[in-house]
Amino acid sequence: MMLAVDPSKKISFNRCIGDGDLVIVYERHDNMKAVKVCENSVLQNRFGVFKHSDWIGKPFGSKVLSNKGGFVYLLAPTPELWTLVLSHRTQILYIADISFVIMYLEIVPGCLVLESGTGSGSLTTSLARAVAPTGHVYTFDFHEQRAVSAREDFERTGLSSLVTVGVRDIQGEGFPDDFCGKADSVFLDLPQPWLAIPSAGKMLKQDGILCSFSPCIEQVQRSCETLRANFTDVRTFEVLLRMYEVREGKMENSQAEESVPTGSHRCKRRQRSSEGGNGMEISSSPTVMARPSSESRGHTGYLTFARLIRLS
Ligand SMILES: C[S@@+](CC[C@H](N)C(=O)[O-])C[C@H]1O[C@@H](n2cnc3c(N)ncnc32)[C@H](O)[C@@H]1O
């Protein structure tokens, strides 16, 4: 379970794996999958056969062995990892944008958050954890099957008590009137967000914040025009993330003199001669190379934030 909330609304951190739990089987950062633990099942991969019964009772984070001595790690299904393993039914938001959204929307436990569209539920999963244990996320998508799949995912990840998925055309009908003036924040990931902005404004509490995610700048321009009527502090961001590979390797002198790619850094490990004890640096000492990873994600979209002005 991603987040166990007991009946008294306390979050419990049960760090041991039980029968029926969801675990993230980690081979490498780019090779993980979600598996439901079932006492009589096995997991088979290139490292051999792993019996689920060996996993039960072990703490999350454990390294477990196959029949051939191969290993994987069993990680807790956090929203961060879920975002990397979920089935993509749509484009999704990734960690860099998600963390920025949660911070800038000032989402804390107890908040009521409205979202549309639900899509693959990548953002919703993090919103749910951020509002737990007493808040709630109401998320809407007009695509019936996507809503059904999202509900199934929230059941699997143990978040269903924190999220309600509704089927509704938010651009056409707006959010339901029941939420008028009750939302702490509203998040839109819609093709024509400007159509939903007037309704979002009605749903927000005084001082509430809206965020709209759009891949194209033309969508942003149109949304900002609409926002100016009832919102203040309208700001747009693009979150660009650069990952680095940091590796240690031995380099010959001639190699060390070669130029390194832009953005790369290297630093020679200071190593003293063990034999002579003369304090000289060894020329072929291990070098720590750091260079931008080719996996870095570029443009995903623009995030526009705005705060409601309530004219009293
Ligand atoms: C890009 S996806 C959202 C992805 C989501 N933010 C995530 O992180 O997984 C956009 C979703 O908006 C939904 N959508 C498009 N127009 C809509 C509308 N008028 N009302 C409600 N949902 C809509 C689509 O069905 C789609 O699932």
The ligand as a MOL file (V3000), in Angstrom:
LIG
                    3D

  0  0  0     0  0            999 V3000
M  V30 BEGIN CTAB
M  V30 COUNTS 27 29 0 0 0
M  V30 BEGIN ATOM
M  V30 1 C -2.6770 14.7920 -20.6000 0
M  V30 2 S -3.9620 14.0060 -19.7910 0 CHG=1
M  V30 3 C -3.6990 14.3950 -18.0980 0
M  V30 4 C -2.5380 13.6610 -17.5070 0
M  V30 5 C -2.4220 13.7870 -16.0000 0
M  V30 6 N -2.1050 15.1390 -15.6170 0
M  V30 7 C -1.3590 12.8340 -15.4570 0
M  V30 8 O -0.3740 13.3130 -14.8560 0
M  V30 9 O -1.5110 11.6090 -15.5910 0 CHG=-1
M  V30 10 C -5.3480 15.0060 -20.2210 0
M  V30 11 C -6.6680 14.3830 -19.8470 0
M  V30 12 O -7.6810 15.3720 -19.9960 0
M  V30 13 C -8.8530 14.7320 -20.4010 0
M  V30 14 N -9.7380 15.7440 -20.9710 0
M  V30 15 C -9.6240 16.3830 -22.1840 0
M  V30 16 N -10.6390 17.2440 -22.3530 0
M  V30 17 C -11.4290 17.1610 -21.2340 0
M  V30 18 C -12.6100 17.8210 -20.8060 0
M  V30 19 N -13.2340 18.7110 -21.5940 0
M  V30 20 N -13.1160 17.5150 -19.5940 0
M  V30 21 C -12.4940 16.5960 -18.8090 0
M  V30 22 N -11.3810 15.9400 -19.1600 0
M  V30 23 C -10.8360 16.2140 -20.3460 0
M  V30 24 C -8.3800 13.6780 -21.3840 0
M  V30 25 O -9.3420 12.6350 -21.5030 0
M  V30 26 C -7.0680 13.2280 -20.7510 0
M  V30 27 O -7.2540 12.0580 -19.9990 0
M  V30 END ATOM
M  V30 BEGIN BOND
M  V30 1 1 1 2
M  V30 2 1 2 3
M  V30 3 1 2 10
M  V30 4 1 3 4
M  V30 5 1 4 5
M  V30 6 1 5 6
M  V30 7 1 5 7
M  V30 8 2 7 8
M  V30 9 1 7 9
M  V30 10 1 10 11
M  V30 11 1 11 12
M  V30 12 1 11 26
M  V30 13 1 12 13
M  V30 14 1 13 14
M  V30 15 1 13 24
M  V30 16 1 14 15
M  V30 17 1 14 23
M  V30 18 2 15 16
M  V30 19 1 16 17
M  V30 20 1 17 18
M  V30 21 2 17 23
M  V30 22 1 18 19
M  V30 23 2 18 20
M  V30 24 1 20 21
M  V30 25 2 21 22
M  V30 26 1 22 23
M  V30 27 1 24 25
M  V30 28 1 24 26
M  V30 29 1 26 27
M  V30 END BOND
M  V30 END CTAB
M  END
